Amino acid sequence: MKDDLHSSTIVGWREWVTLPGIGVPWIKAKLDTGARSSALHAFDIEELAGGDRVRFRVRPWQRSEEDATEVECAVHDRRSVRSSSGHTEERIVVLLDLELFGRRVTAETTLSNRDQMGFRMLIGREALRQGFIVDPGESFLAGRAPRTVRRRNRGRE
């Protein structure tokens, strides 16, 4: 048994997280130990001159186009990623700070269209290994977003 096991935070398989560095106060995420890197729903992805920066937009709500945020940040990497449907595609990777259960970690995050997915963000094992243990039988152990946020995420005001 690892000595530092007690320093890990137990989280559920889905949680509300914050992306403070890009101005997203709430986004519902699936925590996926089967995925190496994290993924964020992004659209209007545009590589800027020189290819070392990227501009994109983020919609934090699953069933609403409101509150889209435009983001510009450095490109950390580009890599081939196999999607859950088995297709391999080249994706841009950025470093994003995310806050979960009061802990802030940096996650290698691929940018992709997750319109057809149930969650706008997926948090992979590289981010989770920074102090989290996932209990697959639990959800929202870090707490729920305020009711107004949850309603907006469902497309209701």
C-alpha positions as CSV (number, residue, x, y, z in Angstrom):
1,M,0.0,0.0,0.0
2,K,1.3,3.5,-0.9
3,D,2.3,5.7,2.0
4,D,0.8,8.8,0.4
5,L,-2.6,7.2,-0.2
6,H,-4.2,9.3,2.5
7,S,-3.3,12.5,0.6
8,S,-5.5,11.6,-2.3
9,T,-9.0,13.0,-2.7
10,I,-11.8,10.6,-3.5
11,V,-14.0,11.8,-6.4
12,G,-16.9,10.3,-8.3
13,W,-17.0,9.2,-11.9
14,R,-18.6,12.6,-12.8
15,E,-18.0,15.9,-11.1
16,W,-18.5,19.7,-11.6
17,V,-15.1,21.3,-12.2
18,T,-13.8,24.9,-12.8
19,L,-11.4,26.0,-15.5
20,P,-10.2,29.2,-13.9
21,G,-7.5,30.0,-16.4
22,I,-9.9,30.3,-19.3
23,G,-12.9,31.8,-17.4
24,V,-15.2,28.8,-17.2
25,P,-16.7,28.8,-13.7
26,W,-18.6,25.5,-14.1
27,I,-18.4,22.5,-16.5
28,K,-19.7,19.0,-15.9
29,A,-16.9,16.5,-16.5
30,K,-16.6,12.7,-16.8
31,L,-13.6,11.3,-14.9
32,D,-12.1,8.6,-17.1
33,T,-9.2,6.5,-15.9
34,G,-9.2,4.7,-19.3
35,A,-8.2,7.9,-21.1
36,R,-4.6,9.1,-20.9
37,S,-5.2,12.8,-21.5
38,S,-8.2,15.1,-20.8
39,A,-10.4,16.4,-23.6
40,L,-12.5,19.6,-23.8
41,H,-15.4,20.4,-26.2
42,A,-14.0,23.2,-28.4
43,F,-15.2,24.7,-31.7
44,D,-14.0,27.3,-34.1
45,I,-10.5,26.0,-33.5
46,E,-8.0,28.2,-35.3
47,E,-4.2,27.8,-35.2
48,L,-2.6,31.2,-35.2
49,A,0.4,32.3,-37.2
50,G,3.4,30.1,-36.6
51,G,1.4,27.3,-35.1
52,D,2.5,27.8,-31.5
53,R,-0.8,29.4,-30.4
54,V,-4.4,28.4,-30.8
55,R,-7.7,30.3,-30.5
56,F,-11.0,28.4,-29.9
57,R,-14.4,28.7,-28.3
58,V,-15.8,26.7,-25.4
59,R,-19.5,26.2,-24.7
60,P,-19.7,24.9,-21.1
61,W,-23.4,23.8,-21.3
62,Q,-24.5,20.6,-22.8
63,R,-27.8,21.8,-24.2
64,S,-27.3,25.5,-24.6
65,E,-25.2,27.7,-26.8
66,E,-25.1,30.5,-24.2
67,D,-22.0,31.6,-22.3
68,A,-19.5,30.6,-25.0
69,T,-16.0,31.8,-24.1
70,E,-13.3,32.6,-26.5
71,V,-9.8,31.3,-25.5
72,E,-6.4,31.9,-26.8
73,C,-3.4,29.9,-25.4
74,A,-0.2,28.2,-26.3
75,V,-0.1,24.9,-28.1
76,H,1.6,22.4,-25.9
77,D,1.6,19.5,-28.3
78,R,-0.1,17.7,-31.2
79,R,-0.9,14.1,-31.0
80,S,-2.9,11.3,-32.5
81,V,-5.8,10.3,-30.4
82,R,-8.1,7.3,-30.8
83,S,-11.7,8.3,-30.0
84,S,-14.2,6.0,-28.2
85,S,-15.6,5.1,-31.7
86,G,-12.1,3.8,-32.8
87,H,-11.3,6.7,-35.2
88,T,-7.8,8.2,-34.9
89,E,-7.4,11.9,-35.4
90,E,-4.7,14.5,-34.9
91,R,-5.6,16.9,-32.0
92,I,-4.1,20.0,-30.6
93,V,-3.1,19.7,-26.9
94,V,-3.1,22.7,-24.5
95,L,-2.3,22.9,-20.8
96,L,-5.3,23.9,-18.7
97,D,-5.6,24.4,-15.0
98,L,-8.7,22.7,-13.6
99,E,-10.1,22.9,-10.1
100,L,-11.8,19.9,-8.6
101,F,-12.7,19.5,-4.9
102,G,-10.7,22.6,-4.1
103,R,-7.5,21.2,-5.7
104,R,-6.0,22.8,-8.7
105,V,-4.1,20.7,-11.2
106,T,-2.7,21.2,-14.7
107,A,-4.1,18.9,-17.3
108,E,-2.9,18.1,-20.8
109,T,-6.1,18.7,-22.7
110,T,-7.0,17.9,-26.3
111,L,-9.4,20.1,-28.1
112,S,-12.2,18.3,-30.0
113,N,-15.8,18.5,-30.9
114,R,-17.7,16.7,-28.1
115,D,-21.2,17.8,-29.3
116,Q,-22.4,14.1,-29.5
117,M,-20.8,13.2,-26.1
118,G,-22.6,13.3,-22.8
119,F,-20.0,15.5,-21.2
120,R,-18.3,18.7,-22.4
121,M,-15.1,17.7,-20.6
122,L,-13.3,14.4,-20.0
123,I,-10.6,14.3,-17.3
124,G,-8.0,11.6,-18.0
125,R,-5.7,9.6,-15.8
126,E,-2.7,12.0,-16.2
127,A,-4.7,14.7,-14.5
128,L,-6.2,12.3,-12.0
129,R,-2.9,10.9,-10.9
130,Q,-2.2,14.4,-9.4
131,G,-4.0,13.4,-6.2
132,F,-7.4,11.9,-7.0
133,I,-8.9,8.4,-6.6
134,V,-12.1,7.8,-8.6
135,D,-14.9,5.9,-7.0
136,P,-16.9,4.6,-10.0
137,G,-20.0,4.1,-7.9
138,E,-20.2,7.7,-6.8
139,S,-21.1,11.0,-8.5
140,F,-20.6,14.7,-7.5
141,L,-18.7,14.0,-4.3
142,A,-17.2,17.5,-4.6
143,G,-20.7,18.9,-4.6
144,R,-23.1,20.1,-7.2
145,A,-23.1,23.3,-9.1
146,P,-25.8,25.8,-8.1
147,R,-29.3,25.0,-9.3
148,T,-29.3,27.8,-11.9
149,V,-26.1,26.4,-13.4
150,R,-27.5,22.8,-13.5
151,R,-30.7,24.1,-15.2
152,R,-28.7,26.0,-17.8
153,N,-26.6,22.9,-18.5
154,R,-29.9,21.0,-19.3
155,G,-31.0,23.8,-21.6
156,R,-33.5,25.3,-19.2
157,E,-33.4,28.7,-17.6
